Amino acid sequence: MKIISKQRLRKGYNDLVLQTTYDVLVDVFGEKTFSQMLQVMKESYALEWEDIPEKSQVFSSALRKMLGRGATIIEDLIIEKLCLTLGKQLRWEKGLSFSDYLDKLTASYG
């Protein structure tokens, strides 16, 4: 049986979060707007694309400043799609943030 390191599992999970985030943002906004959003996140929030899984609170804050209340819909779509991809049942819990859901999924990954 092959043993996979925690670091490798983490990278696989982070890649999945990035792919899911990309899919949702491009589906909703299109490639051009997605690229512009990344540029704003980089310039205004010092957030690089590959850092989003580790800095989900910064990502969430940036989305909220760019999209207002609409950010919640985008975050929900990302979480829903991620749960579907991972085969996890999603239970919405009052008071949990986008980052909280990602943390819960991280803990159950692998």
N, CA, C and O atoms as a GROMACS GRO file, in nm:
protein
  440
    1MET      N    1   0.083  -0.117   0.000
    1MET     CA    2   0.000   0.000   0.000
    1MET      C    3   0.089   0.125   0.000
    1MET      O    4   0.183   0.135   0.079
    2LYS      N    5   0.059   0.216  -0.087
    2LYS     CA    6   0.138   0.338  -0.099
    2LYS      C    7   0.091   0.442   0.003
    2LYS      O    8  -0.028   0.471   0.014
    3ILE      N    9   0.185   0.496   0.076
    3ILE     CA   10   0.153   0.598   0.175
    3ILE      C   11   0.176   0.735   0.112
    3ILE      O   12   0.282   0.764   0.057
    4ILE      N   13   0.074   0.819   0.123
    4ILE     CA   14   0.081   0.953   0.067
    4ILE      C   15   0.106   1.051   0.182
    4ILE      O   16   0.037   1.047   0.283
    5SER      N   17   0.203   1.137   0.164
    5SER     CA   18   0.237   1.233   0.269
    5SER      C   19   0.126   1.336   0.286
    5SER      O   20   0.048   1.362   0.194
    6LYS      N   21   0.120   1.394   0.406
    6LYS     CA   22   0.022   1.499   0.433
    6LYS      C   23   0.041   1.617   0.340
    6LYS      O   24  -0.055   1.681   0.297
    7GLN      N   25   0.167   1.646   0.308
    7GLN     CA   26   0.196   1.758   0.219
    7GLN      C   27   0.137   1.733   0.080
    7GLN      O   28   0.081   1.823   0.018
    8ARG      N   29   0.150   1.611   0.032
    8ARG     CA   30   0.095   1.576  -0.099
    8ARG      C   31  -0.058   1.577  -0.099
    8ARG      O   32  -0.121   1.621  -0.195
    9LEU      N   33  -0.116   1.529   0.010
    9LEU     CA   34  -0.262   1.534   0.024
    9LEU      C   35  -0.309   1.679   0.025
    9LEU      O   36  -0.409   1.713  -0.038
   10ARG      N   37  -0.237   1.763   0.098
   10ARG     CA   38  -0.272   1.905   0.107
   10ARG      C   39  -0.266   1.971  -0.030
   10ARG      O   40  -0.354   2.049  -0.066
   11LYS      N   41  -0.161   1.940  -0.106
   11LYS     CA   42  -0.148   1.997  -0.240
   11LYS      C   43  -0.263   1.952  -0.328
   11LYS      O   44  -0.319   2.032  -0.404
   12GLY      N   45  -0.299   1.824  -0.320
   12GLY     CA   46  -0.411   1.773  -0.398
   12GLY      C   47  -0.541   1.843  -0.363
   12GLY      O   48  -0.620   1.877  -0.450
   13TYR      N   49  -0.562   1.865  -0.233
   13TYR     CA   50  -0.682   1.935  -0.188
   13TYR      C   51  -0.679   2.080  -0.236
   13TYR      O   52  -0.779   2.131  -0.287
   14ASN      N   53  -0.566   2.147  -0.219
   14ASN     CA   54  -0.555   2.287  -0.263
   14ASN      C   55  -0.580   2.300  -0.412
   14ASN      O   56  -0.648   2.392  -0.456
   15ASP      N   57  -0.526   2.206  -0.490
   15ASP     CA   58  -0.550   2.208  -0.635
   15ASP      C   59  -0.699   2.192  -0.666
   15ASP      O   60  -0.751   2.256  -0.757
   16LEU      N   61  -0.766   2.107  -0.589
   16LEU     CA   62  -0.909   2.086  -0.608
   16LEU      C   63  -0.987   2.213  -0.574
   16LEU      O   64  -1.081   2.249  -0.645
   17VAL      N   65  -0.950   2.280  -0.466
   17VAL     CA   66  -1.016   2.406  -0.428
   17VAL      C   67  -0.996   2.510  -0.537
   17VAL      O   68  -1.090   2.580  -0.574
   18LEU      N   69  -0.874   2.520  -0.589
   18LEU     CA   70  -0.847   2.618  -0.695
   18LEU      C   71  -0.925   2.586  -0.822
   18LEU      O   72  -0.981   2.676  -0.884
   19GLN      N   73  -0.928   2.460  -0.861
   19GLN     CA   74  -1.002   2.422  -0.981
   19GLN      C   75  -1.151   2.450  -0.965
   19GLN      O   76  -1.216   2.500  -1.057
   20THR      N   77  -1.205   2.419  -0.849
   20THR     CA   78  -1.346   2.443  -0.822
   20THR      C   79  -1.376   2.592  -0.823
   20THR      O   80  -1.476   2.636  -0.880
   21THR      N   81  -1.291   2.670  -0.760
   21THR     CA   82  -1.308   2.815  -0.757
   21THR      C   83  -1.301   2.872  -0.898
   21THR      O   84  -1.383   2.955  -0.935
   22TYR      N   85  -1.205   2.827  -0.975
   22TYR     CA   86  -1.192   2.869  -1.115
   22TYR      C   87  -1.320   2.837  -1.192
   22TYR      O   88  -1.376   2.923  -1.259
   23ASP      N   89  -1.366   2.713  -1.181
   23ASP     CA   90  -1.485   2.670  -1.255
   23ASP      C   91  -1.606   2.758  -1.222
   23ASP      O   92  -1.677   2.801  -1.312
   24VAL      N   93  -1.628   2.784  -1.094
   24VAL     CA   94  -1.743   2.864  -1.053
   24VAL      C   95  -1.729   3.008  -1.103
   24VAL      O   96  -1.823   3.063  -1.161
   25LEU      N   97  -1.614   3.068  -1.080
   25LEU     CA   98  -1.596   3.208  -1.120
   25LEU      C   99  -1.607   3.227  -1.272
   25LEU      O  100  -1.668   3.323  -1.318
   26VAL      N  101  -1.549   3.137  -1.348
   26VAL     CA  102  -1.556   3.147  -1.494
   26VAL      C  103  -1.698   3.118  -1.543
   26VAL      O  104  -1.746   3.184  -1.635
   27ASP      N  105  -1.765   3.020  -1.483
   27ASP     CA  106  -1.903   2.992  -1.522
   27ASP      C  107  -1.994   3.112  -1.498
   27ASP      O  108  -2.082   3.141  -1.579
   28VAL      N  109  -1.974   3.181  -1.388
   28VAL     CA  110  -2.060   3.293  -1.352
   28VAL      C  111  -2.021   3.421  -1.424
   28VAL      O  112  -2.108   3.493  -1.474
   29PHE      N  113  -1.892   3.451  -1.431
   29PHE     CA  114  -1.847   3.581  -1.480
   29PHE      C  115  -1.780   3.579  -1.617
   29PHE      O  116  -1.772   3.683  -1.682
   30GLY      N  117  -1.732   3.465  -1.660
   30GLY     CA  118  -1.656   3.458  -1.784
   30GLY      C  119  -1.507   3.475  -1.758
   30GLY      O  120  -1.466   3.524  -1.653
   31GLU      N  121  -1.428   3.434  -1.856
   31GLU     CA  122  -1.282   3.434  -1.842
   31GLU      C  123  -1.225   3.574  -1.824
   31GLU      O  124  -1.135   3.594  -1.742
   32LYS      N  125  -1.275   3.671  -1.900
   32LYS     CA  126  -1.220   3.806  -1.894
   32LYS      C  127  -1.241   3.870  -1.756
   32LYS      O  128  -1.148   3.925  -1.697
   33THR      N  129  -1.362   3.861  -1.705
   33THR     CA  130  -1.391   3.917  -1.573
   33THR      C  131  -1.316   3.841  -1.464
   33THR      O  132  -1.268   3.902  -1.368
   34PHE      N  133  -1.305   3.710  -1.480
   34PHE     CA  134  -1.227   3.629  -1.385
   34PHE      C  135  -1.084   3.682  -1.378
   34PHE      O  136  -1.030   3.701  -1.269
   35SER      N  137  -1.022   3.706  -1.492
   35SER     CA  138  -0.885   3.757  -1.495
   35SER      C  139  -0.875   3.893  -1.428
   35SER      O  140  -0.779   3.921  -1.357
   36GLN      N  141  -0.975   3.977  -1.450
   36GLN     CA  142  -0.975   4.109  -1.386
   36GLN      C  143  -0.990   4.098  -1.235
   36GLN      O  144  -0.928   4.172  -1.159
   37MET      N  145  -1.073   4.005  -1.192
   37MET     CA  146  -1.090   3.983  -1.048
   37MET      C  147  -0.959   3.939  -0.984
   37MET      O  148  -0.922   3.986  -0.876
   38LEU      N  149  -0.888   3.849  -1.051
   38LEU     CA  150  -0.758   3.804  -0.998
   38LEU      C  151  -0.660   3.919  -0.988
   38LEU      O  152  -0.584   3.929  -0.891
   39GLN      N  153  -0.662   4.006  -1.086
   39GLN     CA  154  -0.573   4.122  -1.086
   39GLN      C  155  -0.603   4.213  -0.967
   39GLN      O  156  -0.512   4.260  -0.899
   40VAL      N  157  -0.731   4.238  -0.942
   40VAL     CA  158  -0.771   4.321  -0.828
   40VAL      C  159  -0.730   4.255  -0.696
   40VAL      O  160  -0.680   4.322  -0.606
   41MET      N  161  -0.749   4.125  -0.686
   41MET     CA  162  -0.710   4.053  -0.564
   41MET      C  163  -0.560   4.063  -0.540
   41MET      O  164  -0.515   4.078  -0.426
   42LYS      N  165  -0.484   4.054  -0.647
   42LYS     CA  166  -0.339   4.062  -0.635
   42LYS      C  167  -0.295   4.203  -0.596
   42LYS      O  168  -0.213   4.220  -0.506
   43GLU      N  169  -0.349   4.303  -0.664
   43GLU     CA  170  -0.305   4.441  -0.642
   43GLU      C  171  -0.360   4.502  -0.513
   43GLU      O  172  -0.288   4.571  -0.441
   44SER      N  173  -0.485   4.476  -0.484
   44SER     CA  174  -0.550   4.541  -0.369
   44SER      C  175  -0.543   4.460  -0.240
   44SER      O  176  -0.553   4.516  -0.131
   45TYR      N  177  -0.528   4.329  -0.252
   45TYR     CA  178  -0.532   4.243  -0.133
   45TYR      C  179  -0.408   4.157  -0.116
   45TYR      O  180  -0.401   4.075  -0.025
   46ALA      N  181  -0.309   4.176  -0.202
   46ALA     CA  182  -0.184   4.098  -0.198
   46ALA      C  183  -0.214   3.948  -0.195
   46ALA      O  184  -0.147   3.871  -0.126
   47LEU      N  185  -0.316   3.907  -0.270
   47LEU     CA  186  -0.358   3.768  -0.272
   47LEU      C  187  -0.327   3.707  -0.408
   47LEU      O  188  -0.384   3.746  -0.510
   48GLU      N  189  -0.237   3.611  -0.407
   48GLU     CA  190  -0.203   3.538  -0.529
   48GLU      C  191  -0.303   3.424  -0.547
   48GLU      O  192  -0.354   3.370  -0.449
   49TRP      N  193  -0.330   3.389  -0.670
   49TRP     CA  194  -0.425   3.283  -0.701
   49TRP      C  195  -0.396   3.155  -0.624
   49TRP      O  196  -0.486   3.098  -0.562
   50GLU      N  197  -0.272   3.110  -0.626
   50GLU     CA  198  -0.238   2.982  -0.563
   50GLU      C  199  -0.247   2.985  -0.411
   50GLU      O  200  -0.242   2.880  -0.346
   51ASP      N  201  -0.261   3.105  -0.352
   51ASP     CA  202  -0.271   3.117  -0.207
   51ASP      C  203  -0.415   3.114  -0.155
   51ASP      O  204  -0.438   3.112  -0.034
   52ILE      N  205  -0.512   3.112  -0.244
   52ILE     CA  206  -0.653   3.119  -0.204
   52ILE      C  207  -0.691   3.008  -0.105
   52ILE      O  208  -0.758   3.039  -0.005
   53PRO      N  209  -0.653   2.882  -0.126
   53PRO     CA  210  -0.694   2.780  -0.029
   53PRO      C  211  -0.641   2.806   0.113
   53PRO      O  212  -0.708   2.776   0.211
   54GLU      N  213  -0.521   2.860   0.122
   54GLU     CA  214  -0.460   2.887   0.252
   54GLU      C  215  -0.503   3.021   0.311
   54GLU      O  216  -0.492   3.044   0.431
   55LYS      N  217  -0.552   3.110   0.226
   55LYS     CA  218  -0.593   3.244   0.270
   55LYS      C  219  -0.739   3.267   0.232
   55LYS      O  220  -0.774   3.370   0.173
   56SER      N  221  -0.822   3.172   0.267
   56SER     CA  222  -0.963   3.180   0.227
   56SER      C  223  -1.036   3.299   0.290
   56SER      O  224  -1.132   3.349   0.231
   57GLN      N  225  -0.992   3.344   0.407
   57GLN     CA  226  -1.055   3.461   0.468
   57GLN      C  227  -1.026   3.587   0.388
   57GLN      O  228  -1.113   3.672   0.372
   58VAL      N  229  -0.904   3.600   0.338
   58VAL     CA  230  -0.868   3.714   0.255
   58VAL      C  231  -0.947   3.708   0.124
   58VAL      O  232  -1.000   3.810   0.077
   59PHE      N  233  -0.956   3.589   0.065
   59PHE     CA  234  -1.033   3.570  -0.058
   59PHE      C  235  -1.179   3.609  -0.035
   59PHE      O  236  -1.238   3.680  -0.117
   60SER      N  237  -1.237   3.564   0.074
   60SER     CA  238  -1.376   3.594   0.105
   60SER      C  239  -1.396   3.744   0.123
   60SER      O  240  -1.494   3.801   0.073
   61SER      N  241  -1.306   3.808   0.194
   61SER     CA  242  -1.314   3.952   0.215
   61SER      C  243  -1.304   4.028   0.083
   61SER      O  244  -1.378   4.123   0.059
   62ALA      N  245  -1.212   3.986  -0.003
   62ALA     CA  246  -1.196   4.050  -0.134
   62ALA      C  247  -1.323   4.033  -0.217
   62ALA      O  248  -1.369   4.129  -0.280
   63LEU      N  249  -1.379   3.913  -0.218
   63LEU     CA  250  -1.504   3.890  -0.292
   63LEU      C  251  -1.614   3.981  -0.241
   63LEU      O  252  -1.689   4.039  -0.320
   64ARG      N  253  -1.625   3.994  -0.110
   64ARG     CA  254  -1.731   4.076  -0.051
   64ARG      C  255  -1.714   4.224  -0.087
   64ARG      O  256  -1.813   4.294  -0.110
   65LYS      N  257  -1.592   4.269  -0.093
   65LYS     CA  258  -1.570   4.409  -0.129
   65LYS      C  259  -1.597   4.432  -0.278
   65LYS      O  260  -1.640   4.540  -0.317
   66MET      N  261  -1.572   4.332  -0.360
   66MET     CA  262  -1.596   4.345  -0.504
   66MET      C  263  -1.743   4.324  -0.540
   66MET      O  264  -1.796   4.392  -0.628
   67LEU      N  265  -1.808   4.229  -0.473
   67LEU     CA  266  -1.942   4.186  -0.515
   67LEU      C  267  -2.053   4.219  -0.416
   67LEU      O  268  -2.171   4.199  -0.447
   68GLY      N  269  -2.018   4.268  -0.300
   68GLY     CA  270  -2.121   4.294  -0.200
   68GLY      C  271  -2.185   4.164  -0.153
   68GLY      O  272  -2.117   4.063  -0.135
   69ARG      N  273  -2.316   4.167  -0.134
   69ARG     CA  274  -2.388   4.048  -0.088
   69ARG      C  275  -2.380   3.932  -0.186
   69ARG      O  276  -2.396   3.817  -0.146
   70GLY      N  277  -2.357   3.962  -0.312
   70GLY     CA  278  -2.346   3.858  -0.413
   70GLY      C  279  -2.231   3.762  -0.388
   70GLY      O  280  -2.230   3.651  -0.441
   71ALA      N  281  -2.135   3.804  -0.307
   71ALA     CA  282  -2.021   3.717  -0.276
   71ALA      C  283  -2.067   3.590  -0.206
   71ALA      O  284  -2.008   3.483  -0.226
   72THR      N  285  -2.172   3.600  -0.126
   72THR     CA  286  -2.223   3.483  -0.055
   72THR      C  287  -2.269   3.376  -0.152
   72THR      O  288  -2.246   3.257  -0.130
   73ILE      N  289  -2.332   3.417  -0.259
   73ILE     CA  290  -2.379   3.321  -0.361
   73ILE      C  291  -2.260   3.250  -0.424
   73ILE      O  292  -2.263   3.129  -0.443
   74ILE      N  293  -2.157   3.325  -0.457
   74ILE     CA  294  -2.037   3.267  -0.518
   74ILE      C  295  -1.970   3.169  -0.421
   74ILE      O  296  -1.933   3.059  -0.460
   75GLU      N  297  -1.956   3.210  -0.296
   75GLU     CA  298  -1.896   3.122  -0.196
   75GLU      C  299  -1.978   2.994  -0.180
   75GLU      O  300  -1.922   2.884  -0.172
   76ASP      N  301  -2.109   3.009  -0.175
   76ASP     CA  302  -2.197   2.891  -0.162
   76ASP      C  303  -2.181   2.797  -0.281
   76ASP      O  304  -2.177   2.675  -0.264
   77LEU      N  305  -2.173   2.854  -0.400
   77LEU     CA  306  -2.154   2.770  -0.520
   77LEU      C  307  -2.022   2.694  -0.514
   77LEU      O  308  -2.015   2.577  -0.551
   78ILE      N  309  -1.917   2.761  -0.467
   78ILE     CA  310  -1.786   2.695  -0.454
   78ILE      C  311  -1.794   2.580  -0.354
   78ILE      O  312  -1.748   2.470  -0.382
   79ILE      N  313  -1.854   2.606  -0.239
   79ILE     CA  314  -1.866   2.501  -0.136
   79ILE      C  315  -1.952   2.386  -0.186
   79ILE      O  316  -1.916   2.270  -0.168
   80GLU      N  317  -2.065   2.417  -0.250
   80GLU     CA  318  -2.154   2.312  -0.302
   80GLU      C  319  -2.083   2.225  -0.404
   80GLU      O  320  -2.092   2.102  -0.399
   81LYS      N  321  -2.013   2.289  -0.497
   81LYS     CA  322  -1.943   2.213  -0.601
   81LYS      C  323  -1.829   2.130  -0.542
   81LYS      O  324  -1.807   2.017  -0.584
   82LEU      N  325  -1.759   2.186  -0.447
   82LEU     CA  326  -1.650   2.114  -0.382
   82LEU      C  327  -1.703   1.991  -0.308
   82LEU      O  328  -1.645   1.883  -0.316
   83CYS      N  329  -1.812   2.007  -0.236
   83CYS     CA  330  -1.874   1.893  -0.166
   83CYS      C  331  -1.918   1.786  -0.265
   83CYS      O  332  -1.898   1.667  -0.241
   84LEU      N  333  -1.978   1.828  -0.374
   84LEU     CA  334  -2.023   1.734  -0.476
   84LEU      C  335  -1.904   1.657  -0.533
   84LEU      O  336  -1.911   1.535  -0.548
   85THR      N  337  -1.797   1.727  -0.564
   85THR     CA  338  -1.677   1.665  -0.619
   85THR      C  339  -1.616   1.565  -0.520
   85THR      O  340  -1.569   1.458  -0.560
   86LEU      N  341  -1.616   1.601  -0.392
   86LEU     CA  342  -1.557   1.516  -0.289
   86LEU      C  343  -1.653   1.406  -0.241
   86LEU      O  344  -1.614   1.318  -0.164
   87GLY      N  345  -1.777   1.412  -0.288
   87GLY     CA  346  -1.876   1.314  -0.244
   87GLY      C  347  -1.917   1.333  -0.099
   87GLY      O  348  -1.956   1.238  -0.031
   88LYS      N  349  -1.909   1.456  -0.052
   88LYS     CA  350  -1.945   1.488   0.086
   88LYS      C  351  -2.085   1.548   0.090
   88LYS      O  352  -2.123   1.625   0.001
   89GLN      N  353  -2.160   1.512   0.192
   89GLN     CA  354  -2.292   1.571   0.210
   89GLN      C  355  -2.275   1.708   0.273
   89GLN      O  356  -2.201   1.724   0.370
   90LEU      N  357  -2.342   1.806   0.216
   90LEU     CA  358  -2.331   1.943   0.266
   90LEU      C  359  -2.444   1.972   0.364
   90LEU      O  360  -2.561   1.950   0.335
   91ARG      N  361  -2.406   2.020   0.479
   91ARG     CA  362  -2.504   2.066   0.578
   91ARG      C  363  -2.472   2.211   0.610
   91ARG      O  364  -2.368   2.242   0.667
   92TRP      N  365  -2.563   2.298   0.571
   92TRP     CA  366  -2.544   2.439   0.602
   92TRP      C  367  -2.568   2.459   0.751
   92TRP      O  368  -2.667   2.411   0.807
   93GLU      N  369  -2.476   2.529   0.814
   93GLU     CA  370  -2.487   2.557   0.956
   93GLU      C  371  -2.481   2.707   0.978
   93GLU      O  372  -2.392   2.776   0.928
   94LYS      N  373  -2.577   2.756   1.054
   94LYS     CA  374  -2.584   2.898   1.081
   94LYS      C  375  -2.455   2.945   1.150
   94LYS      O  376  -2.405   2.881   1.242
   95GLY      N  377  -2.404   3.056   1.103
   95GLY     CA  378  -2.287   3.115   1.166
   95GLY      C  379  -2.153   3.071   1.109
   95GLY      O  380  -2.050   3.129   1.144
   96LEU      N  381  -2.152   2.970   1.021
   96LEU     CA  382  -2.025   2.927   0.962
   96LEU      C  383  -1.992   3.012   0.840
   96LEU      O  384  -2.080   3.043   0.759
   97SER      N  385  -1.867   3.047   0.829
   97SER     CA  386  -1.820   3.127   0.715
   97SER      C  387  -1.768   3.036   0.604
   97SER      O  388  -1.755   2.915   0.622
   98PHE      N  389  -1.739   3.096   0.493
   98PHE     CA  390  -1.677   3.026   0.380
   98PHE      C  391  -1.551   2.954   0.427
   98PHE      O  392  -1.529   2.837   0.396
   99SER      N  393  -1.468   3.025   0.502
   99SER     CA  394  -1.343   2.967   0.554
   99SER      C  395  -1.370   2.850   0.648
   99SER      O  396  -1.298   2.750   0.646
  100ASP      N  397  -1.474   2.862   0.728
  100ASP     CA  398  -1.510   2.752   0.819
  100ASP      C  399  -1.546   2.626   0.741
  100ASP      O  400  -1.503   2.516   0.776
  101TYR      N  401  -1.624   2.642   0.634
  101TYR     CA  402  -1.660   2.526   0.553
  101TYR      C  403  -1.536   2.465   0.486
  101TYR      O  404  -1.522   2.343   0.481
  102LEU      N  405  -1.447   2.550   0.436
  102LEU     CA  406  -1.324   2.497   0.376
  102LEU      C  407  -1.241   2.423   0.481
  102LEU      O  408  -1.185   2.317   0.451
  103ASP      N  409  -1.234   2.476   0.602
  103ASP     CA  410  -1.161   2.409   0.709
  103ASP      C  411  -1.221   2.271   0.739
  103ASP      O  412  -1.148   2.174   0.758
  104LYS      N  413  -1.354   2.264   0.743
  104LYS     CA  414  -1.420   2.135   0.769
  104LYS      C  415  -1.391   2.036   0.657
  104LYS      O  416  -1.366   1.918   0.683
  105LEU      N  417  -1.394   2.084   0.533
  105LEU     CA  418  -1.366   1.996   0.420
  105LEU      C  419  -1.220   1.952   0.420
  105LEU      O  420  -1.188   1.838   0.386
  106THR      N  421  -1.130   2.043   0.457
  106THR     CA  422  -0.988   2.010   0.466
  106THR      C  423  -0.967   1.897   0.567
  106THR      O  424  -0.893   1.803   0.541
  107ALA      N  425  -1.033   1.909   0.681
  107ALA     CA  426  -1.017   1.809   0.787
  107ALA      C  427  -1.068   1.671   0.744
  107ALA      O  428  -1.019   1.569   0.791
  108SER      N  429  -1.166   1.670   0.654
  108SER     CA  430  -1.223   1.541   0.612
  108SER      C  431  -1.161   1.488   0.483
  108SER      O  432  -1.197   1.380   0.437
  109TYR      N  433  -1.069   1.564   0.423
  109TYR     CA  434  -1.008   1.524   0.296
  109TYR      C  435  -0.902   1.418   0.320
  109TYR      O  436  -0.824   1.426   0.414
  110GLY      N  437  -0.901   1.319   0.233
  110GLY     CA  438  -0.794   1.220   0.235
  110GLY      C  439  -0.829   1.104   0.312
  110GLY      O  440  -0.749   1.011   0.323
   0.00000   0.00000   0.00000
